[in-house]
């Protein structure tokens, strides 16, 4: 939400996910983000890189037009 941007909450959530991923012996974290979502800049700041384009048919003529992003941990 725009009112929570810049408060550090997103980074805190990411750090929690990262901690859990490490506890579970994961080497990376992946996410999908819409290609036109401004959050891509935030994910880049966290170290995520685009690894794939993905179009997913979600039915009724709609698709998710996403980037798959990854950050090594």
Secondary structure, DSSP 8 states (H G I E B T S, - for coil): -GGGTTSSHHHHHHHHHHHHHHHTT-SEEEEEEETT-THHHHHHHTT-EEEEEEEEEEETTEEEEEEEEEEE-
